[in-house]
Amino acid sequence: MRPETEAERAARHAATIRAFRSTVDPANPPREPFVLEQHFYAAEGGDIDGLAAALEERGFKVESLTYDPESRDRTWRLVAVRLELLEERRLLAVSDELDALARQFDVVYDGWQTHVPN
């Protein structure tokens, strides 16, 4: 898979910051870690099993792996979870790491989500 462009990286960072700021109060983020879901997808040629193994080596737990032969670009979908602190800089670093890792396996990193109680 081709390297990420600066424009793609900027867009991913902007999406991460928007998600963070809509999830928590940036001036008063929670001090305890939360389970973050990390989402990935791949077409038929992507090495989703290789990505799953690499994620597990990094402390993630693969929560779901689904196959949809009707979807051409999102044939495989993977969700991995790990405890993370909800800090903007930390989330940007995790986003950078996971996007680069996914590209090694011809997979697309599709962002994160979590649930923070009110």
N, C-alpha and C positions, 0 to 999 in steps of 0.2 A: 504494500500500500504506500502511496506517496506520502512524503512528510507533510505535516501540518503547516499551512501558510500563516503569516503573521495576522492576516485578517480573520482566519478561522480561529486562531488562538484568542484574539481580542474578543470575538463573538462568544466563544466558550467562556472566557473569563467574565464577560458582561452577564451572561446567563447565570453563572455560578453566583455572582454578587447579587443579582436580582433575587434568586431563589433564597440565598442566605438572609437578605434583608426583609423578605416577605415572610420568612419563617420565624425569625427572632428579632428582638430589639438589639441592633448592633452596638448600642451604647451600654447594654446590660445583657450580654449573652449568658446562657446557662453555664454553670461551672462544671457540671457533670457531663460525661460523654453520652451520646445517643447512638442508637443503631441507625446507620445510614445504609440505604439501599443504593447500590451502584448498578446502573443499567447499561447493557451492551446489546448490540445486534450484529448479525453477519449474514451475508448471502451464502449460497451453497459452497463457495470456495474458501470461506474463512475457516481458520483453525480454532473453533470454539472450544474444543477439548484442551488444546494447548493453553489457551487463555485461562480456562478454568483451573488448570494445574498451577499456572503461574500466580493466579490470584490466591489460591490456597497456600502457596509458599510464602505469600506476603501477609498471611493472617486473616484472609477473607474466608467466609463460608459461602459456598454456592448454595443459594436458597432455591433457585428454580432454573431449569434449562428446558426450554420448549422448542418444538419444531413445528413450523407451519409451511408445508410445501406449496400452499397457495400464494404466499407472499414472496415475490422475487428478491427484493433487497433486504428483507428482514426474515429470512427463512429460519434463522436461529435467534432466540432471545435468551439472554442470561441475566440473572439478578444475583448479585453477591452482596453480602452484608458484613459490616465490621463496626465496632464501636469507634466513634470519632468525637473529638471535641468540636463544637460548633463555633469555630473561629474563622473569620474571613480568610486570613492568610493560610491557615491550615487547609481549608477547603479548596483554595486555589492550587496549593501544592499537590493535594491528592488528585485534583482534576488533571493537572499536568502529568502526573505520574501515570494515571490510568489511561489517559488518551494516548500517551506514548506507548504504553504496554499493549493496548488494544491494536494499535497500528502494526506492531511487530507480528501479530497473528492475523492480519487482514480482517479485523473486526472494528466496529464503530463504537466508541464510548458515547453513551446517550445521556449522561448526567446522573444526578443523585436526587434522592428525596428522603424525607424523614417525617415523623410526626412529633411535634412538640406540644404537650398539653398546655392549655391556657393557664 
